């Protein structure tokens, strides 16, 4: 039979027994239950966190097999939130998981974030509207936010804490920008170092118009590890928190780690130059 203390006893040493009980009581919201979202949920469930809000409106398909935790022949065309809820409860049957199968919008974002201690962003790269809605509401409610982007064979990481630089202040979206231009703005803010750019072997596989791009399972795993570590630090209030306008980018393929800094967010000179270059490349 399941026993919480025994199931997560190997965490003890890196966390104290008292800290493990604190983690058990925390509540984490994760929007997106596919690539990084599924990995985040299972990582945090194995960390011993018991309370989750998860959302996704999609079903598993064959093209998800290369990276998504819940994608199997046996789960084809099943709702991602249902599959991931089942997998998390297979780790901890006492887990309390609220699912939001329609996705997150203005009418349900308050419920999605109700009582939440941390929001972990796992939305699809192209889901700008939902991301803006959730990030703004987190800022208003004082909820910490972490986002770990799987890029190439690495992870670009950002953390937004209460009373610090906000998502909008960092990314600097402009109303006059087209959706494609805002996506480029998001990309250069998410990945200032662009470590992944040099080994993209087939550029035709990146298509903003069709909202698709290549991915790897290694990047997803790296993201889950980094996000899980920051979740631990934020929820236990210990360890240095590197928050926006600082960020991290580790690329295993390039053997490189970069600590990024955008003091003015995307309003600085370098991001503006990057935007012009990226726009020419991406929209070509």
C-alpha positions in Angstrom: 0.0 0.0 0.0 1.1 3.6 -0.6 2.9 5.3 2.2 3.9 9.0 1.7 6.9 9.0 4.1 8.3 5.8 2.5 7.6 6.9 -1.1 9.5 10.1 -0.8 12.1 9.1 1.8 14.9 9.3 -0.7 14.3 13.1 -0.9 15.3 13.4 2.7 18.9 14.6 3.0 18.4 17.2 0.3 15.3 18.4 2.1 14.6 17.9 5.8 11.6 15.9 7.0 9.9 19.1 8.0 10.5 20.6 4.5 9.1 17.5 2.9 5.9 18.1 4.8 5.8 21.7 3.6 6.2 20.5 0.0 3.3 18.1 0.5 1.0 20.9 1.4 1.9 23.3 -1.4 -0.3 23.8 -4.5 1.2 24.3 -8.0 -0.6 25.3 -11.2 0.7 24.1 -14.5 -0.9 25.3 -17.8 -0.1 22.8 -20.5 0.1 19.0 -20.0 2.0 18.0 -23.1 5.8 18.3 -23.5 7.3 20.2 -20.6 3.9 20.3 -18.7 3.7 16.6 -18.4 7.4 16.4 -17.3 6.9 19.2 -14.8 3.8 17.5 -13.2 5.6 14.1 -12.8 8.8 15.7 -11.5 6.9 17.7 -8.9 4.7 14.8 -8.0 7.9 12.8 -7.3 9.2 15.7 -5.3 6.2 15.0 -3.0 3.9 17.9 -3.9 0.3 16.7 -3.5 -1.9 19.6 -4.8 -2.1 20.6 -8.5 -4.2 22.6 -10.9 -3.5 21.4 -14.5 -4.9 22.6 -17.8 -4.8 21.5 -21.4 -7.5 21.3 -24.1 -5.6 18.9 -26.4 -5.4 15.2 -26.9 -2.3 13.0 -27.4 -1.4 12.3 -31.0 1.4 10.4 -32.7 3.5 13.4 -33.4 3.8 13.9 -29.6 5.7 10.6 -29.1 9.2 12.1 -29.4 8.9 14.2 -26.2 5.6 14.1 -24.2 5.5 12.1 -21.0 1.9 10.9 -21.5 2.1 10.0 -25.2 1.8 6.2 -25.8 -0.1 4.0 -28.2 -2.4 3.2 -25.3 -3.2 6.9 -24.8 -3.7 8.0 -28.4 -6.5 10.6 -28.7 -7.1 10.7 -25.0 -7.3 14.1 -23.2 -3.8 15.1 -22.0 -5.1 16.3 -18.6 -6.9 13.0 -18.0 -3.8 11.0 -18.9 -1.4 13.1 -16.8 -3.8 13.2 -13.9 -3.8 9.4 -14.0 0.0 9.2 -14.2 0.5 11.6 -11.3 -1.9 9.6 -9.2 0.0 6.4 -10.1 2.9 8.0 -8.3 0.9 9.4 -5.4 -2.7 8.1 -5.2 -3.5 10.8 -2.6 -2.7 13.6 -5.0 -5.4 16.3 -5.2 -5.5 17.4 -8.9 -8.0 19.8 -10.3 -8.2 19.7 -14.1 -9.2 22.5 -16.5 -9.8 20.6 -19.8 -10.9 23.7 -21.8 -7.7 25.6 -21.3 -7.3 28.9 -19.5 -9.2 32.1 -20.3 -10.4 35.3 -18.6 -13.5 33.6 -17.2 -11.6 30.7 -15.4 -8.1 32.1 -14.7 -9.1 33.1 -11.1 -10.3 29.6 -10.4 -7.1 28.1 -12.0 -4.9 30.2 -9.7 -7.0 30.0 -6.6 -4.9 29.1 -3.6 -1.8 28.5 -5.7 1.7 28.9 -4.3 3.5 28.7 -7.7 2.6 28.8 -11.4 4.8 26.7 -13.8 4.3 27.9 -17.4 4.1 25.0 -19.8 2.0 26.5 -22.5 2.8 26.0 -26.2 5.3 28.6 -27.5 2.6 30.0 -29.8 -0.1 30.4 -27.0 0.6 34.1 -26.5 -3.0 35.1 -25.5 -3.3 32.5 -22.7 0.2 33.2 -21.5 -0.5 36.9 -21.2 -3.7 36.3 -19.3 -2.1 34.0 -16.8 1.1 35.9 -16.2 -0.8 39.2 -15.6 -3.1 37.5 -13.1 -0.1 36.0 -11.3 1.4 39.4 -11.1 -1.8 40.8 -9.6 -2.1 38.0 -7.1 1.6 38.0 -6.2 2.2 34.4 -7.4 5.7 33.4 -8.4 6.1 32.2 -12.0 8.7 30.0 -13.6 9.1 29.2 -17.3 11.5 26.7 -18.7 11.6 26.6 -22.5 12.9 23.5 -24.4 15.1 25.0 -27.1 17.1 22.6 -29.3 18.9 20.3 -26.8 18.8 22.8 -23.9 16.7 24.9 -21.6 16.2 28.6 -21.4 14.8 29.6 -18.0 13.1 32.7 -16.5 11.6 33.4 -13.1 9.2 36.2 -12.3 8.8 37.0 -8.6 6.3 39.3 -6.8 7.4 42.9 -6.6 10.1 42.5 -9.3 10.1 42.9 -13.1 6.9 41.6 -14.6 6.3 39.5 -17.7 5.1 42.6 -19.7 7.9 44.8 -18.4 10.4 42.2 -19.6 9.0 41.1 -22.9 7.8 44.6 -23.9 5.0 43.6 -26.3 3.6 46.4 -28.4 -0.1 46.7 -29.5 1.0 47.7 -33.0 3.0 44.5 -33.5 1.5 41.6 -35.5 1.2 38.2 -33.8 4.3 37.0 -35.6 6.3 40.0 -34.4 5.1 39.4 -30.8 6.2 35.8 -31.1 9.6 36.9 -32.2 9.6 39.4 -29.3 8.8 36.5 -27.0 11.6 34.3 -28.5 14.4 36.8 -28.1 13.3 37.6 -24.5 13.0 33.9 -23.7 16.4 33.0 -25.3 18.7 36.1 -25.3 21.8 33.8 -25.8 20.2 31.9 -28.7 22.6 29.0 -28.0 20.4 26.6 -30.0 20.5 28.6 -33.2 23.8 27.3 -34.6 22.8 23.6 -34.9 19.3 23.9 -36.3 19.9 21.5 -39.3 16.7 22.2 -41.2 15.3 25.7 -41.0 12.2 24.8 -42.9 10.9 22.9 -39.9 10.4 26.2 -38.1 7.2 27.8 -39.4 5.6 30.6 -37.5 2.6 30.7 -39.9 1.8 27.1 -39.3 2.7 27.4 -35.6 5.1 24.5 -35.5 8.8 23.8 -34.7 11.1 20.9 -34.0 11.6 19.6 -30.4 13.7 17.0 -28.5 13.0 14.9 -25.4 16.4 15.9 -24.0 15.4 19.5 -23.8 12.1 18.6 -22.1 14.0 16.6 -19.4 16.5 19.4 -18.8 13.6 21.9 -18.4 11.8 19.6 -15.9 15.0 19.4 -13.8 15.7 23.1 -13.7 12.0 24.1 -13.1 11.7 21.4 -10.4 14.8 22.8 -8.6 13.5 26.3 -8.7 10.1 25.1 -7.6 11.8 23.6 -4.5 13.7 26.8 -3.8 10.7 29.1 -4.1 8.3 26.8 -2.2 10.8 26.2 0.7 12.1 29.8 0.6 15.7 28.8 0.5 18.5 29.1 -2.0 19.3 32.0 -4.4 16.5 32.9 -6.7 17.7 34.4 -10.1 14.8 36.4 -11.3 14.0 38.5 -14.4 15.7 40.5 -15.9 18.3 37.7 -15.3 17.8 34.3 -16.8 19.6 31.0 -17.4 20.3 29.1 -20.6 22.0 25.7 -20.6 22.6 23.9 -23.9 23.9 20.3 -23.6 24.8 20.1 -27.3 26.9 23.2 -27.2 28.5 22.3 -23.8 27.5 25.9 -22.8 25.9 27.6 -19.9 25.0 31.3 -20.0 23.6 33.6 -17.3 21.6 36.1 -19.3 20.8 39.7 -18.3 18.4 42.1 -20.0 18.2 45.1 -17.6 15.6 46.9 -19.7 14.0 43.7 -21.0 13.4 43.8 -24.7 13.5 47.5 -24.7 17.3 47.6 -24.7 19.5 48.2 -27.8 20.7 44.6 -28.2 17.2 43.1 -28.1 16.1 45.5 -30.7 18.9 44.5 -33.0 18.1 40.8 -32.3 14.5 41.5 -33.2 15.3 42.9 -36.6 17.7 40.1 -37.4 15.3 37.4 -36.1 12.4 38.9 -38.0 14.3 38.7 -41.3 15.2 35.1 -40.7 11.9 33.8 -39.3 9.5 35.6 -41.6 11.6 34.8 -44.7 
